[in-house]
Amino acid sequence: MVRLNRPQEDADLALMNGAGGHLMAVLLKEASPADEVPARPRKSEPLQPPFDVVTYAGPVTVEGYERLSTVLEQQRTNDQVLVVLETPGGDPHAAFRIARALGFHYQRVEALVPRYCKSAGTLIVLGASVLHMGDRGELGPIDMQIPRVGEFSIRGSGLEFGGVLDQLLPHQIQSFAIAVRAISAQGLSNEAAVNAASLMTARMFRPVLEKVDPRRLVEVTRAMAIAAAYGERLAQKGGNIDADGINELMRRYPSHAFAIDRKEARRLFFDVREPIGAVAEIATRLGHSMASLNTLAAPTVQLFRFPFIDKEDSHVLEGTHARGFCPLAPADV
């Protein structure tokens, strides 16, 4: 058992003794969302024009939040918005600010994922009342990316770290039980067998457990707690997911890369829709161009007005700045 220096972390791990608890459940108990997430809401009517369309393509960063804020302050024209996301994820703090900004400027926020929206992008989705997902759309688990110790510009996964601990504990217990049975079979008393098995198991797993950095253990736990706290607050605004759904997004998936498609998303969110009508038109026109923008190092944020003013205005969706749309390019911010 790894011991931590701080009293609170010692107390957390002490809960394992005699409780039969799950290691990651104990470590992440602070990350459990509160029970204040709203109950299942009634499905709203389809989004009706006029409304704004805000696109966010690229990594979720503070820079992206600043660009989004500038766009909304200068160009917002309606009380409803469809935010279209194409992102590999990024900074959860920036994701929280982005979702909050959208909720501050608009009375109604819906999200559209034509293709790819991972990790911090999923966090943004929690602030929306409706989730539209294309046939190729996918979300990802809410998984904090944490710098690996001693590895420049390489980030590890909170799910990955927790998965290692989850694997170790059952193997420890199984090895201990086998050792107790084998030693007892040699005629030793139960007390002697337990003591000997404890020493054997400790020696067997010590080389592995010594590689677990207590400071990093606390770091991962705190990071996941931050993500859960953000998710709880955004869900209170969006009303499209409950505490159980947030918990699944935080802990129930084995990998950062796990693909949550529309069918899987319907297990988690209350209102997940296939794009139809105006939303389908927007998904078709924006999907390809946003996928290419997602390859850039810096995020691209734009605002369009729907319905389109005239035929010429729709050209902006292919990259031409046409009259009536005024999208804000990255260089303009």
N, C-alpha and C positions, 0 to 999 in steps of 0.2 A: 504494500500500500504506500503510495506516495504521500508524504506529509508536507504541508505547506507552512510557511513561516507565520502568516497572518492569522490571528485568532479566529476571524470569521470563516476563513477557508478551512481551518482545522475543524471548526464546528460543523461545517457543511459535510465534510468527509466523514466525520464521526457518526453522522446519521446512518452510515452504512452498517455500523456494528450492530449485529443482531436484528437488523430491520429487513434484510433481504432485499433492499432497494436496488434500483437500476442505477449504475454509476452515472451515466449521462443525465438521467432524470434528476439526480441529486445535484450534479454540477451545474445544471442549467435551470434549477428551480427558480432563480431570480428572473429568468427569461419568460416564465409562463405569463401569457397575457391575462389581464384582469378580466373579471366577468362583466365588465361594463360595455362590451361590444354589443351593439343592438341586436334584437331578435330578428328572425327572418322577415324581410319586408315584402310587401306586395310588388309585383313587377310593374314597372312604369310603362307608359305608352311609348311607342317609338319616337326617337328624336325627330322633331319637326323643324324644317328651315323657318326662319334664318338662324344659323348658328356659325360660330367660328370653328375653324379647323387648325389646331396647333400641331405641328410635326416636330418630333425630337428624334434625331438620328445620330448615333455614335455613343461613346462612353458617357455614363452619368458622372458628371464632375461639378465642382463649384463653378467653374467657368460656364458650364451649360446652364446652371441655375441663374447666373447673372444674365446670360443672354435671354433666357426665357423671361425673366422679370422685365427686362428692357422691352421685349416684344409686347408683353401684356400691357405695360404702362403706356406705350406709344400707339398701339394698333388695335386694342380690343374694341369691338363694336357691338357685341351681343352679350346676353346673359347666359347663353348655353355654349358649351364647347365640346368638341370631339378631339381628344388628344391621341395622336397616332404615334406609336412607339416602335422604334427599331434600334435595339441596344443590346450589347453584350453584358451590361451591368456596370458596376463601378462603386462609387462612394455612397453609402447608405445615408449619410448626413445630407448630401446634396439631393438624394432622392426624396427624402422627407421634405426638404425645403421646396422642391419642385412641385410635389403633390399639394403642399400647403398653399403655395402661390396660386395654383390653379383653383383650389377651393375658395381662396380669398377673392379672386377676381370674377368668378362665375358662380351662378346659383345652381347650375346643373353641369356636372362633369361626367362624361362617358369616355371610355378608353377603347381604342382599336389596335389590335395586334395582327397585322397582315402576315407577319412571318416570324420574327425573332425578338424576344424580350425576356432577358434573363436577370436573375438575382435582384440587383437594385432596381431594375426596370419593373420587376414584379411588385416591389415595394410601392412604386408610383401607382400601379394599377389598384392597389388597395384603397386609394382615395377616390376612386370612381364608382358611381352608382350602378353602372352597367359595363360589362366587358364584352366587346365584340371580337371574335377570333376567326380569322380566315382558315381555309382548309389546311394551309401550310403553317399556320400560326402556332407558336409554342412559347410558354412561359418556362421559368426555371425556379427551383427552390430558392427561398430567401437564405442565402449563404454568405456569411461575411468572409471576404478575402483578406487574409492577414499576411504581412511580409514574413517570409521564411528567415529564420535566424541564420546570418552569415551568407545569405544568397541575395545579391544585389538585383533589384527589380523583379524578383520572383515572389509570387504570393501564393500562400497555401489556403486551404479551405477549412472553415470551421467544421463542416460535415466530415471532412477527411480526418481531422484530428480526433473528433469525437468517435469516429468509426474505429480507429485504432484501439481506443480505450474500451469500446464496447466488445471488441474481439478478445481482449486480454482477460477480462473478468470471468467469463464463462470457462475459459481454458484453465484459469487458476483454480476455480471451484472444482472442476472436473478432475484435475490432477490431484488435488487434495483428497477428494473422495476416494479415488482409486488407491492412493497411497495408504489411507486409513484402512481400507478393506484388506489390502495385501499384507500390511504389518499385523493386523489383528489375526489374520489367518496363521501367523507364525506363533500364536499363543500368548502374545503380549496383552496386557490390560488395555481397555479402551482409552484410559488417560495417557498411557505410554504411547499408544498408537497415534493419538491425536497430536501429541507433542512432537513425535518423530516426523509425522507427515507434514506438520507445519514447517519444521526446519527444512525438509526436503523441497517443499513447494517454494519456500522463500528463496532458497539457493538457486532453484531452477529458473525463477522469473526475475531475480535481482538484476542480471545484466540488461534485460529489456526495460525494466522499470526505472533503472538508473538513467536511462536516456530521456525520460520524460522530465522536461524542465518545468518546475512548479510555477515559475513566473509566466511561462507561455500558457500553461494550463489556465491560470487566472485570466490571462489576456484573452484567450479564446472564449472563456465563459462570459466575461464582461462584454465582449464584442457581440456575442449572440444575444445577450440581454438587451443591448442597445437596439438591435434590429427588432426584437420582439416589442420593445416599448414604442418604437416608431410605428410598427405595424398596428398595434392596438389603437393608437391615436388616429391613424389614417382611416382605420376601419370604422371608427365612430362617426366619421364624416361621410364616408362612402356608403356604409350600410350594406355592403354586398358580400360580406364574409363574417363569420363568427369566430369565437376564440378557438374552437376546434379546428377550423380551417387554417387559421394562422399557425397553430401548433403543428399541423401537418406540413405546411410549407417550411417551417423552421427545422423539423426533426425527422420526418417520416421518409425522406428520400435518401437513397444511399450515396448520391453523387451530385456535385455542383452542376454537372452537365445533363442531369436527368431532364428529359423532354416531357413537359406537361402540355399535352395537346388539348383540343377543345373538349373531348369526352372526359378526360381526366380533370380538367378545370371545373367541369360541372359538378364534380364530387366536392369541390372546395368552395366555390362561389355560388351565390343564390341565383344570379342572373347572368348567364353566359349565352350569347346569341351568335348565330351565324350571320355575317353581314348581308343585309338585304336593302333594297331601295337605295336611298342616298348614301348610306354607309358603304354598301357594296360598290357603288360608283367611285367613291373616294378611295376605297381599298385597291380597286383595280388601277386607278390612275397614279396612286402614290407608291404602291408596293415596290415596283422595280427601281424607281429612282431613290427611294429611301434605303433599299438594300445596298446600293452602291455607295451612298453617303455613310453607311455604317462602317465602311472600311477605313474612313479617315480617322486621324489621330484626335482631332478636335470635334466636338459635337456641333451639329447644324440644327438651328431652331428657326422655324418659319411659321407665319400665320397667314391663313387664307380665309376668305369669306364664302360661305355657302348659303344659298345657291350662287353659282357663277353668274356674273353680271351679263356676260355675253360670250359668244363662242371664242373670241380672241383671248379672253381671260384664262380659259382652260389651258392655254399653252404654257402657262407658268409651271404647271405640274411636270412638264418635260424640261424645265430649267430656264424658260424664257420669262423675264420679268414683265408681265403684261399689265395693262391699265386696270386698276381696280383692286389689285391684290396686295401690292406692297410687301412681299415677303422680305424678311430681314435676313440677309446673308451673313455668314460669320464675320466677314471683313467689315461689315457695317457697324458692328458692336464695339 
